[in-house]
């Protein structure tokens, strides 16, 4: 008879998804509750190439889910510190509304997108050895960050 092992929440798929989905949902609640989505979209005009605020929030929820899946996949295969790479990336992504002063400072947002993408891309490359699906999840975050950086740069310089 095999002995049942209790899996810590931090290494279970459900636990990782719960944390990585709950955090952006709370942040989205703060953003919408404070009206930051309306200030950045309606007051300044919709940024060229970016979907409305609610869609951006939904995209980030999917991307955070992917980071949770990546962390879970890495917890099964990768060396200790690398497992926390998706957590670091998620933390940097969660800071965006704060360091952009409630989504109002596009110049700082552009720099933040570039810096965060500069963390996401090497991380995605680094985890390739241990998990190709985790690499895909992290590469999707990088792709969105670069797309958002391009839209922000276009908005700033045109």
C-alpha positions, -999 to 999 in steps of 0.1 A, spaced: 0 0 0 14 34 -10 16 61 15 -2 93 6 20 124 5 8 158 13 19 183 -14 26 218 -1 3 244 -17 34 262 -31 42 232 -52 7 223 -63 -8 235 -95 -40 246 -77 -20 266 -51 1 283 -77 -29 292 -99 -48 305 -68 -20 328 -58 -11 340 -93 -48 346 -103 -58 362 -70 -31 388 -70 -40 404 -104 -77 402 -96 -71 422 -64 -49 447 -83 -76 449 -111 -102 456 -84 -80 484 -70 -74 499 -105 -111 498 -114 -122 509 -79 -99 539 -80 -110 548 -115 -74 545 -128 -87 527 -159 -109 556 -168 -83 582 -162 -57 566 -185 -82 557 -212 -109 584 -214 -90 614 -201 -60 609 -223 -76 591 -252 -72 554 -258 -36 545 -265 -31 534 -301 -31 496 -306 -41 487 -270 -74 473 -261 -97 489 -235 -88 487 -199 -110 458 -190 -94 437 -218 -59 446 -207 -69 434 -172 -82 401 -187 -50 397 -207 -29 402 -175 -51 376 -156 -43 351 -184 -6 360 -183 -5 357 -145 -21 323 -148 7 313 -172 33 325 -147 16 303 -120 17 273 -143 54 281 -152 63 282 -115 45 249 -109 62 232 -138 96 245 -126 90 234 -90 89 198 -104 122 200 -124 143 231 -119 169 240 -93 156 258 -62 161 295 -70 150 293 -106 116 282 -93 111 317 -80 118 333 -113 81 335 -123 74 349 -88 99 377 -93 85 384 -128 49 385 -114 61 410 -86 76 433 -112 44 432 -133 22 439 -102 43 470 -95 34 487 -128 3 506 -117 21 518 -86 53 532 -102 33 547 -131 13 568 -106 -20 550 -112 -13 543 -149 -8 581 -156 30 583 -164 35 568 -198 72 576 -199 79 557 -167 55 530 -179 76 526 -211 108 522 -191 90 498 -168 78 476 -197 113 475 -212 130 466 -178 104 440 -170 107 425 -205 145 425 -200 139 403 -170 113 381 -187 132 372 -218 164 359 -202 142 340 -176 123 324 -205 155 314 -222 170 301 -189 141 278 -181 141 263 -216 164 235 -203 139 224 -176 105 231 -192 95 241 -227 59 248 -216 72 271 -188 93 289 -214 62 295 -235 43 309 -206 71 333 -197 77 342 -234 40 352 -237 45 377 -208 76 391 -226 57 394 -259 29 413 -243 54 436 -225 72 444 -257 39 450 -275 27 473 -248 61 491 -248 57 496 -286 22 510 -282 34 533 -254 64 545 -274 42 552 -304 18 572 -282 46 592 -266 64 601 -298 35 607 -322 
